[in-house]
C-alpha cells in the first residue's frame, strides 16, 4: 500500500504553467513588453554591427513575511548588452608644441596653387582613318 496515494497521483498530474504566461502577467504585462522591445532593439543592433549581444532577465522571488510562504513578491530586472557601432576615427598629428594638428607640421607647404575657376569646355573628338 502506497504511503500517500493522493500526493503521488497529484505529482503525476502536475501541470506546469508556461513561462510565457508568467511573463505576460508580471508587472501587468510590462515585463513582456519590455523584453519584446529589448529583443527587437538587440536584433537590429546585431544586424547593423555584425556583432553579438545579449539580454538577461533576473527574477527575485521572496516570501512575504507573516504569511505561510505561499504568498510571494516577484521583482524583475532586464539587462541588455547591445553591440555598439564603431565610432569614426580622425587622424591628427602631434605638433612640436604638444598640441594636435589636422595637418602634418613636418609636411612642407606648397605655395602658388590656385583653384581653377573657369569650367573646362569639352572638345569634340574626331577619329583618324
Secondary structure, 3 states (H helix, E strand, C coil): CCCCHHHHHHHHCCCCCCHHHHHHHHHHHHHHHHHHHHHHHHHHHHHHHCCCCEEEEEEEEEECCCCCCCCEEEEEEEEEECCCCCCCCCCCEECCCCCEECCCCCCCCCCCCCCCCCCCCCCCCCCCC
